[in-house]
Amino acid sequence: MNDDAALSAFRKAFQSSPAVGEFKASVDWERKLRTADRTTVVARNWDDLGNDPAPIETLHIDSRDREVASVESAKSVQFTFGGTIDGAQVSILIAQTGSLDAAAEFFLTKISATTRTQLNYVAGPRDLGTVAAKFDTTGPGGSLIWIYKNLCFDVRGPDFRAVESLSRKLQSLAEQSLVPAPDATPAQRRPAPGSG
């Protein structure tokens, strides 16, 4: 078994470890994924984060990349950016997958991407996406990883206030970019009475 295969096997086993199980229980993982609205997905070309004018006014992108990737069985288009918001350094990864389940798999892979036997993430803000995790650190920096619909976001930086502020702005952009899910029934595709 080569090093990549061994690390992949370790991560897969770690995803079902007691540490990941405890994290899932702390965020009510099973119920949140079971009851999540699956009638819409986010359809957005995130490349526009680096455009001028940017959709987030105080965000300045210095570097960007886009690639089609596969993490375990979840295929995604991954947008990565480096830059500043309000003068604070940030890095952004947005994985746009085909479904909530694929985004959840990507999320679990991200939070369990360690060679240690403990999980470095705790429950993140309850009002951010479907499920959110915060890197457990005592320093001023940190990261937030969260799932929303078919997306998994990972925002990091040395100033956690900037990370959280940017995370909420990205969440808002995602909420403004909803379309019917490809597998939604015709009744689900109609707007609900009183919406819109």
C-alpha positions in Angstrom: 0.0 0.0 0.0 1.5 3.4 -1.0 1.5 6.4 1.3 -1.5 8.1 -0.3 -3.6 4.9 -0.1 -2.5 4.4 3.6 -3.4 8.0 4.5 -6.8 7.6 2.7 -7.5 4.4 4.5 -6.6 6.0 7.8 -8.9 9.0 7.1 -11.8 6.7 6.1 -11.4 4.7 9.3 -11.1 7.9 11.4 -14.4 9.2 9.9 -16.1 6.4 11.8 -14.0 6.9 15.0 -15.4 7.9 18.4 -13.9 11.4 18.0 -15.9 12.0 14.8 -19.0 10.3 16.3 -18.7 12.7 19.3 -18.5 15.7 16.9 -21.5 14.4 14.9 -23.5 14.1 18.1 -22.5 17.6 19.3 -23.8 19.2 16.1 -26.9 16.9 15.7 -25.4 15.7 12.4 -27.9 12.9 11.6 -31.1 15.0 12.2 -29.7 18.1 10.4 -28.8 16.1 7.3 -32.0 14.1 7.4 -34.3 17.2 7.7 -32.3 19.6 5.4 -34.2 21.0 2.5 -32.9 19.2 -0.6 -35.2 20.9 -3.1 -32.7 23.5 -4.0 -29.0 23.7 -4.7 -26.5 26.5 -5.1 -25.6 27.3 -8.7 -23.0 30.0 -8.8 -19.7 30.6 -10.6 -17.5 31.5 -7.6 -14.8 32.8 -9.9 -16.5 36.2 -9.6 -15.1 36.7 -6.1 -12.0 37.9 -7.8 -13.8 40.3 -10.2 -13.8 44.0 -9.9 -16.2 45.1 -8.5 -16.2 42.1 -6.2 -19.5 40.8 -4.8 -18.1 41.3 -1.3 -17.0 44.9 -1.2 -14.1 44.7 1.2 -12.7 41.4 -0.1 -9.5 41.7 -2.2 -8.4 38.5 -4.0 -4.6 38.1 -4.6 -4.7 34.5 -5.9 -7.2 32.1 -7.2 -7.5 28.6 -8.7 -10.2 26.4 -9.9 -10.1 22.6 -10.3 -12.3 19.6 -10.7 -11.4 17.2 -7.9 -12.5 14.1 -6.2 -12.3 13.6 -2.4 -13.1 9.9 -1.7 -16.3 9.4 -3.8 -17.4 13.1 -3.8 -16.6 14.9 -7.0 -16.5 18.7 -6.8 -15.4 21.9 -8.5 -13.1 23.5 -6.0 -12.5 27.2 -6.0 -9.6 28.4 -3.9 -8.7 32.0 -3.2 -6.2 33.9 -1.2 -6.5 37.6 -0.2 -7.6 40.0 2.4 -10.9 41.2 3.9 -10.8 44.5 5.8 -7.0 44.2 5.7 -6.9 40.7 7.3 -5.4 37.8 5.4 -7.8 35.0 4.5 -7.9 31.8 2.5 -11.0 30.4 1.0 -11.9 27.0 -0.4 -15.4 26.4 -1.8 -16.2 22.9 -3.0 -19.3 22.9 -5.2 -20.6 19.3 -5.3 -23.7 17.7 -6.8 -25.6 17.2 -3.6 -25.9 17.7 0.2 -24.6 14.2 0.8 -21.5 14.8 -1.4 -20.9 18.1 0.4 -21.2 16.3 3.8 -18.7 13.7 2.7 -16.3 16.4 1.6 -16.8 18.2 5.0 -16.1 15.0 7.0 -12.9 14.4 4.9 -11.8 18.0 5.7 -12.4 17.9 9.4 -10.8 14.5 9.8 -7.8 15.3 7.6 -5.3 14.6 10.3 -2.7 12.0 11.2 -3.6 12.4 14.9 -6.2 10.4 16.7 -8.2 13.4 18.0 -10.4 15.8 16.1 -9.3 19.4 16.1 -12.8 20.8 15.3 -15.7 21.7 17.6 -19.2 22.8 16.7 -19.3 26.1 14.8 -22.0 28.8 14.7 -25.4 27.1 14.7 -26.8 29.7 12.2 -24.1 29.1 9.6 -25.2 26.6 6.9 -26.6 23.2 7.7 -23.6 22.1 9.9 -20.6 24.1 10.8 -17.2 23.3 12.5 -14.7 25.7 14.1 -11.0 24.8 14.4 -10.4 24.4 18.1 -7.6 26.8 18.9 -6.8 29.2 21.8 -5.0 31.7 19.5 -6.6 34.6 17.6 -6.8 32.8 14.3 -8.8 29.9 13.1 -11.0 28.4 10.5 -14.7 27.7 9.9 -15.8 24.8 7.7 -19.5 24.4 6.9 -22.0 22.8 4.6 -24.8 24.6 2.9 -26.9 22.7 0.3 -24.4 21.2 -2.2 -21.4 23.3 -1.0 -18.7 22.9 1.5 -16.9 26.1 2.6 -13.5 26.3 4.4 -12.4 29.8 5.4 -9.1 30.3 7.4 -7.1 33.2 8.6 -5.0 34.6 11.5 -7.9 36.9 12.6 -11.0 34.9 13.5 -13.3 37.9 13.5 -12.4 38.4 9.8 -12.9 34.7 9.1 -16.4 34.7 10.7 -17.4 38.0 9.0 -16.3 36.7 5.5 -18.0 33.3 6.2 -21.3 35.0 6.8 -20.9 37.1 3.6 -20.2 33.9 1.6 -23.2 32.2 3.1 -25.4 35.2 2.1 -24.0 34.9 -1.5 -24.9 31.2 -1.6 -28.4 31.9 -0.3 -28.9 34.3 -3.2 -27.9 31.7 -5.8 -30.4 28.9 -5.2 -32.0 27.0 -8.1 -34.2 23.9 -8.0 -32.3 20.7 -7.4 -32.0 18.6 -10.6 -33.8 15.7 -8.9 -36.6 17.9 -7.3 -40.1 16.9 -8.3 -42.3 19.3 -10.3 -44.3 20.2 -7.2 -41.0 21.0 -5.3 -39.8 23.2 -8.2 -42.9 25.6 -7.8 -42.4 28.4 -5.3 -44.2 28.0 -2.1 -47.2 30.2 -1.6 -46.1 33.6 -0.3 -42.5 33.2 -1.2 -40.5 35.3 -3.6 
